[in-house]
Amino acid sequence: MTMARAALCLPGGADVQWQKWLVVVLAVVLLYLARRILPPFVIAVVIAYVLSPIVDLLALRGLPRRAAAATVFVAFLAPLALAGALLWPVLRDQTRELLGSGPGLIENSLVQATGGQPFAILGTEVTSRSLALRITGSISEALGRPGDAFHAAEQAVEAVVNVLLTVLAVFYFLMDGRRLGAYALRFVPPEQQGHVAVVGPRIHRVLGRFLGGQMLLVALMSAVTFVVLHFVFHLRFALPVAIASGFLEVIPVIGPITAGAIACVVALGQDGVGQALWVALAYLIMRQVEDQFVMPQVVGRVLHLHPLVTIFAVLAGGAIAGVLGMVLAVPATASLKVVLDYAYPQPSIAERSPELIADSAVPAGQLRHRHASAGGDNGG
C-alpha cells in the first residue's frame, strides 16, 4: 500500500486533505477579489526574491538575519533614493508637460501621418482633430479624469501609500520570507512534500534568474533609451519616455511595441515622419540587440517557452488581472512548465522505440541479414 493510499485510509485523513484544499481555494479566491491592492505586495515579493540570496549569504557568514536584512535593504534603497532625489524634479516637470501636451501631440501626429486631410474610418469621415479629441477623451476616461483636482490629489496620496507599503513589505519579506515558505509547506500533504523538495529548487532557479534579469533589463533599457532619445534625437520628454520604455520591457511582446509607439508618437508630433521613422528604427535595433546579445547573457535560456505560449499567457493574464496579470503571466507559466515537465517527463529513447535500442545492440552484419530476411519473407 502506497503512502498516498495509507493517508487516505487513516481516520479523518480525507477530511484533513479536503480542509487543506479548501483553505488553498479560499486563499486564491481572496487574492483574486483583492487584486487591486496586490501590486505593492507583488513588487515587494519580486524585489525581496532577488535580494534574498544576499541576505542568506550574510546570515551564513554569522551576521544575524535581522541585521543582514537591514544591511541589504539599506544598500538597495539608498541608491534608489539618491537617484530619485536627483531625477524627480526633471521627471515630474517632463511628465506633467507630456500629459498636458498629449492632445496636441496626438493631433500633430495624425496631421503628419494624413497630411491634414479628412479620412474615412468604417465609412465615417473624420478629421485629425476630431480623432485626436476622441483618443484623448478615451485616455482621460480610462485614467479617471486626471485633470480633476480631487482625483489628482487622490492619485497622489494613493501613490505615496503604495510606495511606503512596498518599501515596508520588502523589508519584512527579506527578514521573514523563509518563515512564510515553511508555513506554506504545512498545507502540502506529507506524501507530496518529497516532490515539492525536488520541484521547488527548479522553480527557484528559473524565477531567480528571470526576475533578477528583468530588474537589470529595466535599468539597462531605461538608461540606454534615454541616451539615444536625448542625445541622438534630442527628443522632448526623453526621461519619462525612457523610463516607461524600461518598465514596459517586463511585459513580453506587447510592452516593447507600446514603448516604441509612445516614442514614435512624440517624435512624429515634434519633428515629423522622418524623425519618427528613425526613432522606430532605433527601437528595433535596441530590441534586436537585447534579444540576441543581452537576454542570453542576463536571463539565459531558462524559460524555454514557445512564443505563442508567451503571447497567450500575456493576453490571458491581462484579461484576468490587468497589467499586473500581464507582468506575472510569463513567470507563472514558466513555473507551471517546470511542474508539468516534472510530472510528465519526456520519454527516453528506449521508452519511445525499444526496437531501435535492441537493433543498436546487434552487430551490423546480423542487422543487415535480419532486414534482408524480413524483406524476403515479405516478398514471398
C-alpha positions, 0 to 999 in steps of 0.5 A: 500500500502506497503512502498516498493510499495509507493517508487516505485510509487513516481516520479523518485523513480525507477530511484533513486533505479536503480542509487543506484544499479548501483553505488553498481555494479560499486563499486564491479566491481572496487574492483574486477579489483583492487584486487591486491592492496586490501590486505593492505586495507583488513588487515587494515579493519580486524585489525581496526574491532577488535580494534574498540570496544576499541576505542568506549569504550574510546570515551564513557568514554569522551576521544575524538575519535581522541585521543582514536584512537591514544591511541589504535593504539599506544598500538597495534603497539608498541608491534608489533614493539618491537617484530619485532625489536627483531625477524627480524634479526633471521627471515630474516637470517632463511628465506633467508637460507630456500629459498636458501636451498629449492632445496636441501631440496626438493631433500633430501626429495624425496631421503628419501621418494624413497630411491634414486631410479628412479620412474615412474610418468604417465609412465615417469621415473624420478629421485629425482633430476630431480623432485626436479629441476622441483618443484623448477623451478615451485616455482621460476616461480610462485614467479617471479624469486626471485633470480633476483636482480631487482625483489628482490629489487622490492619485497622489496620496494613493501613490505615496501609500503604495510606495511606503507599503512596498518599501515596508513589505520588502523589508519584512519579506527579506527578514521573514520570507523563509518563515512564510515558505515553511508555513506554506509547506504545512498545507502540502500533504506529507506524501507530496512534500518529497516532490515539492523538495525536488520541484521547488529548487527548479522553480527557484532557479528559473524565477531567480534568474528571470526576475533578477534579469528583468530588474537589470533589463529595466535599468539597462533599457531605461538608461540606454533609451534615454541616451539615444532619445536625448542625445541622438534625437534630442527628443522632448520628454526623453526621461519619462519616455525612457523610463516607461520604455524600461518598465514596459520591457517586463511585459513580453511582446506587447510592452516593447511595441507600446514603448516604441509607439509612445516614442514614435508618437512624440517624435512624429508630433515634434519633428515629423515622419522622418524623425519618427521613422528613425526613432522606430528604427532605433527601437528595433535595433535596441530590441534586436540587440537585447534579444540576441546579445543581452537576454542570453547573457542576463536571463539565459535560456531558462524559460524555454517557452514557445512564443505563442505560449508567451503571447497567450499567457500575456493576453490571458493574464491581462484579461484576468488581472490587468497589467499586473496579470500581464507582468506575472503571466510569463513567470507563472507559466514558466513555473507551471512548465517546470511542474508539468515537465516534472510530472510528465517527463519526456520519454527516453529513447528506449521508452519511445522505440525499444526496437531501435535500442535492441537493433543498436545492440546487434552487430551490423552484419546480423542487422543487415541479414535480419532486414534482408530476411524480413524483406524476403519473407515479405516478398514471398 
